[in-house]
């Protein structure tokens, strides 16, 4: 049973696997929308805080309920990619809470059926200075509606925003899968110094951004096994390593008909649901 007033789950994912380690930004990995999930989205589009937002509502919701799941950014392919809406629908069904997915790309996603993708001009239009205000506008709009407590789950590019929301204690729990654009170990050292938010991360063995080696560096900081950090992260830290999976597996499996890939996606999804229920 949920014991919280509200819930923000941030869905996000950028197929570009860009991370940083010791101040060095890694190269882009190949960008792919993966396979389309089966089904048709059942939600509607509304404006929250002035931002176009996809809303997925559960079949049954208590009258006057102030609990909600709001999602921060989708992946680089945005709301036009059906997977992003279908995941929102699924979270709504599993949690019996409404889910909100803002168009933080401002109607400027990468077409998921594009044959070639050039991010050199696209990425500068979607930096933190542009996307963060949109996420915070949705949070602010929900607060005006009575939302009081937030959680975030994020994919790929959204992992950066899950990190920022956790560092600033804006959320009550943070979950991310194959996060990108993180600075390691610095971002995790900031968590250790400032955050009170439980952290869950899903890493992919074949991810060329948040690689297994970089994930181990993050583990060292959070588990207190480095020279600089000798104390375990008190709020709670868990990382699940998904063997054989590539970047994007938790939102865009390479083959949505492959039972192994579906099982890994499901594992990440239900772990996120469990974390939300545990900490909120």
LUMNUBA-910868 format. One record per residue (C-alpha): residue number from 0; residue in three letters; chain; x, y, z. Coordinates in steps of 0.001 Angstrom, whole numbers, plus 524288, in hexadecimal, padded with zeros to 5 digits. Layout:
% LUMNUBA-910868
<k->NUM, r->Ala, c->A, u->X, v->Y, w->Z>;
...
This chain:
% LUMNUBA-910868
<k->0, r->Unk, c->A, u->80000, v->80000, w->80000>;
<k->1, r->Unk, c->A, u->804EE, v->80D87, w->7FC98>;
<k->2, r->Unk, c->A, u->8069A, v->81691, w->8083E>;
<k->3, r->Unk, c->A, u->809BE, v->822DA, w->800AD>;
<k->4, r->Unk, c->A, u->80248, v->82E92, w->7FBC7>;
<k->5, r->Unk, c->A, u->80776, v->82E3A, w->7EE20>;
<k->6, r->Unk, c->A, u->81162, v->82863, w->7E53B>;
<k->7, r->Unk, c->A, u->819B3, v->82D4A, w->7DA32>;
<k->8, r->Unk, c->A, u->81FAF, v->822D8, w->7D1C4>;
<k->9, r->Unk, c->A, u->82887, v->82882, w->7C798>;
<k->10, r->Unk, c->A, u->82926, v->8210B, w->7BAFD>;
<k->11, r->Unk, c->A, u->8346C, v->824D5, w->7B2A2>;
<k->12, r->Unk, c->A, u->83DA2, v->81EF9, w->7A91C>;
<k->13, r->Unk, c->A, u->8478E, v->82355, w->79F60>;
<k->14, r->Unk, c->A, u->84CDA, v->8192D, w->79628>;
<k->15, r->Unk, c->A, u->859B4, v->82078, w->795BB>;
<k->16, r->Unk, c->A, u->86289, v->81A5E, w->79FCD>;
<k->17, r->Unk, c->A, u->86A57, v->825FD, w->7A472>;
<k->18, r->Unk, c->A, u->87043, v->8257D, w->7B1ED>;
<k->19, r->Unk, c->A, u->87BFF, v->82BE1, w->7B7F8>;
<k->20, r->Unk, c->A, u->886CD, v->82637, w->7C02D>;
<k->21, r->Unk, c->A, u->890E0, v->82ECE, w->7C6B9>;
<k->22, r->Unk, c->A, u->88C6F, v->83A2A, w->7BE67>;
<k->23, r->Unk, c->A, u->88DA3, v->832F8, w->7B166>;
<k->24, r->Unk, c->A, u->8814C, v->831F2, w->7A940>;
<k->25, r->Unk, c->A, u->88002, v->82518, w->7A22C>;
<k->26, r->Unk, c->A, u->87C87, v->82338, w->793F7>;
<k->27, r->Unk, c->A, u->86EA2, v->82150, w->78F4B>;
<k->28, r->Unk, c->A, u->869F1, v->8136B, w->78DB9>;
<k->29, r->Unk, c->A, u->8617F, v->80FB5, w->7820D>;
<k->30, r->Unk, c->A, u->853CD, v->81529, w->78384>;
<k->31, r->Unk, c->A, u->84849, v->80C1E, w->7812C>;
<k->32, r->Unk, c->A, u->839DD, v->80C9D, w->784D8>;
<k->33, r->Unk, c->A, u->83A16, v->7FDE9, w->786D9>;
<k->34, r->Unk, c->A, u->82D81, v->7F646, w->78531>;
<k->35, r->Unk, c->A, u->81FE2, v->7FBB7, w->786BC>;
<k->36, r->Unk, c->A, u->8182B, v->7F5F6, w->791ED>;
<k->37, r->Unk, c->A, u->80B16, v->7EFB7, w->78F4C>;
<k->38, r->Unk, c->A, u->7FEA9, v->7F6EF, w->792D7>;
<k->39, r->Unk, c->A, u->7F87D, v->80439, w->79141>;
<k->40, r->Unk, c->A, u->7FA53, v->80F71, w->79AFA>;
<k->41, r->Unk, c->A, u->7EDFA, v->8126A, w->7A297>;
<k->42, r->Unk, c->A, u->7F152, v->81F8D, w->7A89F>;
<k->43, r->Unk, c->A, u->7EE77, v->82D8E, w->7A4CB>;
<k->44, r->Unk, c->A, u->7F631, v->83A15, w->7A2BE>;
<k->45, r->Unk, c->A, u->7F471, v->845A2, w->7AC02>;
<k->46, r->Unk, c->A, u->7FC87, v->85152, w->7B062>;
<k->47, r->Unk, c->A, u->8030A, v->85101, w->7BDB9>;
<k->48, r->Unk, c->A, u->80A6F, v->85D2B, w->7C194>;
<k->49, r->Unk, c->A, u->8095B, v->861C8, w->7B387>;
<k->50, r->Unk, c->A, u->80FF1, v->85575, w->7AE5D>;
<k->51, r->Unk, c->A, u->8091D, v->84BC4, w->7A553>;
<k->52, r->Unk, c->A, u->807EE, v->83F68, w->7AD5A>;
<k->53, r->Unk, c->A, u->8034F, v->83190, w->7AADF>;
<k->54, r->Unk, c->A, u->7FA61, v->82CAB, w->7B5AE>;
<k->55, r->Unk, c->A, u->7F827, v->81E3C, w->7B82C>;
<k->56, r->Unk, c->A, u->7ED46, v->81B4C, w->7C1C7>;
<k->57, r->Unk, c->A, u->7EB13, v->80E5D, w->7C8C2>;
<k->58, r->Unk, c->A, u->7DE0C, v->80749, w->7C75C>;
<k->59, r->Unk, c->A, u->7DA7B, v->80A15, w->7D575>;
<k->60, r->Unk, c->A, u->7DE6A, v->81605, w->7DD47>;
<k->61, r->Unk, c->A, u->7D904, v->81AD2, w->7EA2B>;
<k->62, r->Unk, c->A, u->7D09A, v->826F8, w->7E966>;
<k->63, r->Unk, c->A, u->7D829, v->832DC, w->7EDD3>;
<k->64, r->Unk, c->A, u->7E50C, v->82B53, w->7ED56>;
<k->65, r->Unk, c->A, u->7F0FF, v->83429, w->7EDB0>;
<k->66, r->Unk, c->A, u->7FA87, v->82957, w->7EA7B>;
<k->67, r->Unk, c->A, u->800AA, v->829E6, w->7DCFC>;
<k->68, r->Unk, c->A, u->80BC9, v->824B6, w->7D4CE>;
<k->69, r->Unk, c->A, u->811C2, v->82F4A, w->7CCAC>;
<k->70, r->Unk, c->A, u->81C30, v->82C20, w->7C322>;
<k->71, r->Unk, c->A, u->82725, v->8350F, w->7BF25>;
<k->72, r->Unk, c->A, u->82D52, v->833E3, w->7B1B6>;
<k->73, r->Unk, c->A, u->82B0D, v->82902, w->7A7EE>;
<k->74, r->Unk, c->A, u->8364A, v->8247D, w->79FB6>;
<k->75, r->Unk, c->A, u->83C32, v->82B60, w->79415>;
<k->76, r->Unk, c->A, u->830E8, v->8268F, w->78B9D>;
<k->77, r->Unk, c->A, u->82709, v->82D3C, w->7947B>;
<k->78, r->Unk, c->A, u->81898, v->82AD4, w->795A6>;
<k->79, r->Unk, c->A, u->816FF, v->826CE, w->7875B>;
<k->80, r->Unk, c->A, u->81E0E, v->81A1D, w->78AB9>;
<k->81, r->Unk, c->A, u->812DE, v->81187, w->78FB9>;
<k->82, r->Unk, c->A, u->81B9B, v->80A9C, w->799A5>;
<k->83, r->Unk, c->A, u->81C75, v->816D0, w->7A20C>;
<k->84, r->Unk, c->A, u->80DB7, v->817EC, w->7A342>;
<k->85, r->Unk, c->A, u->80BD8, v->8094F, w->7A4EA>;
<k->86, r->Unk, c->A, u->8154E, v->8091D, w->7B060>;
<k->87, r->Unk, c->A, u->80DB0, v->8143C, w->7B68C>;
<k->88, r->Unk, c->A, u->80116, v->80C7B, w->7B4C5>;
<k->89, r->Unk, c->A, u->80785, v->800C6, w->7BB08>;
<k->90, r->Unk, c->A, u->80C22, v->8086E, w->7C6DD>;
<k->91, r->Unk, c->A, u->7FE72, v->80DC7, w->7C88E>;
<k->92, r->Unk, c->A, u->7F8CE, v->8000D, w->7C822>;
<k->93, r->Unk, c->A, u->802BC, v->7FA46, w->7D19A>;
<k->94, r->Unk, c->A, u->8021D, v->8054F, w->7DB86>;
<k->95, r->Unk, c->A, u->7F3CD, v->8096A, w->7DA1F>;
<k->96, r->Unk, c->A, u->7F8AD, v->8175E, w->7D8F3>;
<k->97, r->Unk, c->A, u->7F7CB, v->82136, w->7CDD0>;
<k->98, r->Unk, c->A, u->80461, v->8231D, w->7C627>;
<k->99, r->Unk, c->A, u->808EF, v->82FC5, w->7BFC7>;
<k->100, r->Unk, c->A, u->8131B, v->83011, w->7B4E0>;
<k->101, r->Unk, c->A, u->816DD, v->83DDC, w->7B09D>;
<k->102, r->Unk, c->A, u->81BB7, v->84125, w->7A307>;
<k->103, r->Unk, c->A, u->8287C, v->846AF, w->7A7E6>;
<k->104, r->Unk, c->A, u->82DB1, v->8463F, w->799F9>;
<k->105, r->Unk, c->A, u->8247F, v->85160, w->7965C>;
<k->106, r->Unk, c->A, u->81F30, v->84A4A, w->78A77>;
<k->107, r->Unk, c->A, u->82D00, v->847F4, w->78584>;
<k->108, r->Unk, c->A, u->82FAB, v->83953, w->786F0>;
<k->109, r->Unk, c->A, u->83823, v->8313F, w->77E00>;
<k->110, r->Unk, c->A, u->82EC4, v->82A0D, w->774C8>;
<k->111, r->Unk, c->A, u->82EF3, v->81BEF, w->7793A>;
<k->112, r->Unk, c->A, u->82DE2, v->81746, w->76B21>;
<k->113, r->Unk, c->A, u->83958, v->81F89, w->76677>;
<k->114, r->Unk, c->A, u->8432B, v->81831, w->75E2A>;
<k->115, r->Unk, c->A, u->84E7C, v->820DE, w->76286>;
<k->116, r->Unk, c->A, u->84FFC, v->828CE, w->76EF0>;
<k->117, r->Unk, c->A, u->858F5, v->83477, w->7709B>;
<k->118, r->Unk, c->A, u->85959, v->83955, w->77E97>;
<k->119, r->Unk, c->A, u->8637C, v->84400, w->77CC7>;
<k->120, r->Unk, c->A, u->858F9, v->84E63, w->77AD9>;
<k->121, r->Unk, c->A, u->84E50, v->847E7, w->782F2>;
<k->122, r->Unk, c->A, u->85576, v->84660, w->78FD5>;
<k->123, r->Unk, c->A, u->858B1, v->854D3, w->791F1>;
<k->124, r->Unk, c->A, u->84A1E, v->857C8, w->79115>;
<k->125, r->Unk, c->A, u->84777, v->84EAB, w->79C79>;
<k->126, r->Unk, c->A, u->8515D, v->851DA, w->7A700>;
<k->127, r->Unk, c->A, u->84E7C, v->852A0, w->7B588>;
<k->128, r->Unk, c->A, u->84B8B, v->86119, w->7B478>;
<k->129, r->Unk, c->A, u->84054, v->85DD7, w->7AB3E>;
<k->130, r->Unk, c->A, u->83B00, v->850FB, w->7B053>;
<k->131, r->Unk, c->A, u->83C05, v->852DD, w->7BF04>;
<k->132, r->Unk, c->A, u->83293, v->85E7F, w->7BF53>;
<k->133, r->Unk, c->A, u->82864, v->8565E, w->7B821>;
<k->134, r->Unk, c->A, u->8298D, v->84B3C, w->7C1DA>;
<k->135, r->Unk, c->A, u->828BF, v->854AB, w->7CD3A>;
<k->136, r->Unk, c->A, u->81CFC, v->85B53, w->7C70C>;
<k->137, r->Unk, c->A, u->815C1, v->84E68, w->7C720>;
<k->138, r->Unk, c->A, u->819B6, v->84BFF, w->7D53E>;
<k->139, r->Unk, c->A, u->8153D, v->859AF, w->7D8B5>;
<k->140, r->Unk, c->A, u->8085E, v->857CC, w->7D1AB>;
<k->141, r->Unk, c->A, u->805E7, v->84B1D, w->7D8EB>;
<k->142, r->Unk, c->A, u->80929, v->8517A, w->7E5E6>;
<k->143, r->Unk, c->A, u->7FEBA, v->85B96, w->7E327>;
<k->144, r->Unk, c->A, u->7F555, v->8503F, w->7E150>;
<k->145, r->Unk, c->A, u->7F8DB, v->84AF4, w->7EEB2>;
<k->146, r->Unk, c->A, u->8042B, v->841E8, w->7EB83>;
<k->147, r->Unk, c->A, u->80DC6, v->841ED, w->7F6BC>;
<k->148, r->Unk, c->A, u->81752, v->836A8, w->7F55A>;
<k->149, r->Unk, c->A, u->81E7C, v->83263, w->7E935>;
<k->150, r->Unk, c->A, u->8265C, v->826E1, w->7E446>;
<k->151, r->Unk, c->A, u->82D95, v->82581, w->7D790>;
<k->152, r->Unk, c->A, u->830AF, v->81A58, w->7CE70>;
<k->153, r->Unk, c->A, u->83885, v->81DE1, w->7C27B>;
<k->154, r->Unk, c->A, u->83E51, v->81787, w->7B683>;
<k->155, r->Unk, c->A, u->84AA5, v->81B29, w->7AEF3>;
<k->156, r->Unk, c->A, u->84B90, v->829F7, w->7AD74>;
<k->157, r->Unk, c->A, u->841BC, v->82B4C, w->7B866>;
<k->158, r->Unk, c->A, u->84B6B, v->8252F, w->7C1AB>;
<k->159, r->Unk, c->A, u->851EA, v->83278, w->7C28D>;
<k->160, r->Unk, c->A, u->8453A, v->83890, w->7C73A>;
<k->161, r->Unk, c->A, u->84298, v->82D8D, w->7D0B6>;
<k->162, r->Unk, c->A, u->85015, v->83089, w->7D615>;
<k->163, r->Unk, c->A, u->84D7C, v->83F24, w->7D730>;
<k->164, r->Unk, c->A, u->84051, v->83D1F, w->7DDBD>;
<k->165, r->Unk, c->A, u->846B5, v->833F9, w->7E785>;
<k->166, r->Unk, c->A, u->8524C, v->83CEE, w->7E9F5>;
<k->167, r->Unk, c->A, u->848F6, v->84817, w->7ECF0>;
<k->168, r->Unk, c->A, u->83FF4, v->83F8B, w->7F52B>;
<k->169, r->Unk, c->A, u->8347F, v->8430A, w->7EC73>;
<k->170, r->Unk, c->A, u->83019, v->834E0, w->7EC29>;
<k->171, r->Unk, c->A, u->82E70, v->82A3E, w->7F65C>;
<k->172, r->Unk, c->A, u->83448, v->81F30, w->7EE53>;
<k->173, r->Unk, c->A, u->83BE1, v->81EB1, w->7E18F>;
<k->174, r->Unk, c->A, u->83CA2, v->8136E, w->7D7DF>;
<k->175, r->Unk, c->A, u->8440E, v->813CB, w->7CB02>;
<k->176, r->Unk, c->A, u->84787, v->80A0D, w->7C071>;
<k->177, r->Unk, c->A, u->8536F, v->80B25, w->7B791>;
<k->178, r->Unk, c->A, u->85557, v->81982, w->7BB85>;
<k->179, r->Unk, c->A, u->85CC2, v->822E0, w->7B2A5>;
<k->180, r->Unk, c->A, u->863D7, v->82FD2, w->7B414>;
<k->181, r->Unk, c->A, u->867F1, v->82CEC, w->7C214>;
<k->182, r->Unk, c->A, u->87517, v->8317F, w->7C718>;
<k->183, r->Unk, c->A, u->87B46, v->8265C, w->7CE97>;
<k->184, r->Unk, c->A, u->87F5E, v->82667, w->7D972>;
<k->185, r->Unk, c->A, u->87BA7, v->834A1, w->7DBEA>;
<k->186, r->Unk, c->A, u->86CF2, v->83328, w->7DAA1>;
<k->187, r->Unk, c->A, u->86D02, v->827EC, w->7E44E>;
<k->188, r->Unk, c->A, u->875DE, v->82F48, w->7ED9A>;
<k->189, r->Unk, c->A, u->86BC9, v->83A41, w->7ED72>;
<k->190, r->Unk, c->A, u->86159, v->83062, w->7F115>;
<k->191, r->Unk, c->A, u->8699C, v->82BDD, w->7FC7B>;
<k->192, r->Unk, c->A, u->86B8D, v->839D5, w->80112>;
<k->193, r->Unk, c->A, u->85DEB, v->83F7D, w->7FF1F>;
<k->194, r->Unk, c->A, u->8534E, v->83595, w->7FC76>;
<k->195, r->Unk, c->A, u->849B1, v->82E57, w->80518>;
<k->196, r->Unk, c->A, u->8439A, v->82719, w->7F99F>;
<k->197, r->Unk, c->A, u->84441, v->81842, w->7F7B8>;
<k->198, r->Unk, c->A, u->84A81, v->814F6, w->7EA9D>;
<k->199, r->Unk, c->A, u->84817, v->80960, w->7E19C>;
<k->200, r->Unk, c->A, u->84F92, v->807B7, w->7D4CA>;
<k->201, r->Unk, c->A, u->84E52, v->7FDA4, w->7C9F8>;
<k->202, r->Unk, c->A, u->85AB1, v->7FC41, w->7C1E5>;
<k->203, r->Unk, c->A, u->85C39, v->7F50B, w->7B502>;
<k->204, r->Unk, c->A, u->867FF, v->7EC63, w->7B29C>;
<k->205, r->Unk, c->A, u->8698B, v->7F10A, w->7A48C>;
<k->206, r->Unk, c->A, u->866FA, v->7FF7D, w->7A735>;
<k->207, r->Unk, c->A, u->8721A, v->80794, w->7A19A>;
<k->208, r->Unk, c->A, u->86E58, v->8136A, w->7A9BC>;
<k->209, r->Unk, c->A, u->86BCA, v->80F14, w->7B7AC>;
<k->210, r->Unk, c->A, u->8750C, v->803AC, w->7B5D9>;
<k->211, r->Unk, c->A, u->87719, v->7F8CD, w->7BFC1>;
<k->212, r->Unk, c->A, u->8840E, v->7FF0E, w->7C368>;
<k->213, r->Unk, c->A, u->87DC5, v->80C3E, w->7C5ED>;
<k->214, r->Unk, c->A, u->872C7, v->805A1, w->7CD69>;
<k->215, r->Unk, c->A, u->87CED, v->7FF9D, w->7D668>;
<k->216, r->Unk, c->A, u->88289, v->80D21, w->7D90C>;
<k->217, r->Unk, c->A, u->874EC, v->811C8, w->7DCDC>;
<k->218, r->Unk, c->A, u->87366, v->805D1, w->7E58E>;
<k->219, r->Unk, c->A, u->88001, v->80905, w->7EC7F>;
<k->220, r->Unk, c->A, u->87B5C, v->816A6, w->7EFD0>;
<k->221, r->Unk, c->A, u->86DDA, v->81267, w->7F428>;
<k->222, r->Unk, c->A, u->87253, v->80658, w->7FB9F>;
<k->223, r->Unk, c->A, u->87D32, v->80DC2, w->80281>;
<k->224, r->Unk, c->A, u->88858, v->8057C, w->7FD68>;
<k->225, r->Unk, c->A, u->890EA, v->81034, w->7F7C2>;
<k->226, r->Unk, c->A, u->89BC8, v->817CF, w->7FE45>;
<k->227, r->Unk, c->A, u->893C6, v->82445, w->7FD98>;
<k->228, r->Unk, c->A, u->886DB, v->81E07, w->801AD>;
<k->229, r->Unk, c->A, u->8875A, v->81456, w->80CD0>;
<k->230, r->Unk, c->A, u->87915, v->814B1, w->810ED>;
<k->231, r->Unk, c->A, u->86DE9, v->80DA1, w->80A3F>;
<k->232, r->Unk, c->A, u->86362, v->8168F, w->80499>;
<k->233, r->Unk, c->A, u->859E4, v->816DB, w->80FEB>;
<k->234, r->Unk, c->A, u->84CFB, v->81948, w->808A5>;
<k->235, r->Unk, c->A, u->84F0D, v->80CB6, w->800E0>;
<k->236, r->Unk, c->A, u->85590, v->80913, w->7F408>;
<k->237, r->Unk, c->A, u->852F3, v->7FD5F, w->7EB3F>;
<k->238, r->Unk, c->A, u->85845, v->7FA88, w->7DDBE>;
<k->239, r->Unk, c->A, u->85332, v->7EF7F, w->7D53D>;
<k->240, r->Unk, c->A, u->85C78, v->7EAE4, w->7CA8E>;
<k->241, r->Unk, c->A, u->8552B, v->7E588, w->7BEB5>;
<k->242, r->Unk, c->A, u->85DBF, v->7DBA2, w->7B7B8>;
<k->243, r->Unk, c->A, u->85DA4, v->7DB8C, w->7A8F1>;
<k->244, r->Unk, c->A, u->85566, v->7E7DC, w->7A7F7>;
<k->245, r->Unk, c->A, u->858AD, v->7F402, w->7A022>;
<k->246, r->Unk, c->A, u->855AC, v->80243, w->7A28C>;
<k->247, r->Unk, c->A, u->8471D, v->804E7, w->7A1DF>;
<k->248, r->Unk, c->A, u->8429B, v->7F72D, w->7A582>;
<k->249, r->Unk, c->A, u->83945, v->7FBD9, w->7B02A>;
<k->250, r->Unk, c->A, u->83175, v->80489, w->7A70D>;
<k->251, r->Unk, c->A, u->83505, v->8006B, w->79935>;
<k->252, r->Unk, c->A, u->838D2, v->7F205, w->79889>;
<k->253, r->Unk, c->A, u->84012, v->7EE9C, w->78C1E>;
<k->254, r->Unk, c->A, u->8363C, v->7E3C0, w->789DE>;
<k->255, r->Unk, c->A, u->8295C, v->7E4E4, w->7912D>;
<k->256, r->Unk, c->A, u->8263D, v->7D6CC, w->78D63>;
<k->257, r->Unk, c->A, u->8327A, v->7D143, w->793B8>;
<k->258, r->Unk, c->A, u->82E6B, v->7CB33, w->7A0C8>;
<k->259, r->Unk, c->A, u->83BC4, v->7CDE4, w->7A6AB>;
<k->260, r->Unk, c->A, u->83B38, v->7DC61, w->7A376>;
<k->261, r->Unk, c->A, u->82D19, v->7DD51, w->7A7E7>;
<k->262, r->Unk, c->A, u->830BF, v->7D6D2, w->7B4BA>;
<k->263, r->Unk, c->A, u->83BA2, v->7E0B0, w->7B724>;
<k->264, r->Unk, c->A, u->832A2, v->7EC1B, w->7B40D>;
<k->265, r->Unk, c->A, u->82879, v->7E676, w->7BD49>;
<k->266, r->Unk, c->A, u->83293, v->7E47A, w->7C7E9>;
<k->267, r->Unk, c->A, u->8369C, v->7F2BF, w->7C755>;
<k->268, r->Unk, c->A, u->82871, v->7F727, w->7C6F9>;
<k->269, r->Unk, c->A, u->823EC, v->7EF3C, w->7D2B5>;
<k->270, r->Unk, c->A, u->8300B, v->7F2D6, w->7DA74>;
<k->271, r->Unk, c->A, u->82C6F, v->8011D, w->7D847>;
<k->272, r->Unk, c->A, u->81E87, v->7FE8D, w->7DCC9>;
<k->273, r->Unk, c->A, u->823AD, v->7F790, w->7E8E1>;
<k->274, r->Unk, c->A, u->82CD9, v->802C0, w->7EC3A>;
<k->275, r->Unk, c->A, u->821D1, v->80C83, w->7EB25>;
<k->276, r->Unk, c->A, u->8192A, v->8046A, w->7F3FB>;
<k->277, r->Unk, c->A, u->82446, v->80265, w->7FDA8>;
<k->278, r->Unk, c->A, u->8288B, v->81068, w->7FF4A>;
<k->279, r->Unk, c->A, u->81C11, v->8183F, w->7FD59>;
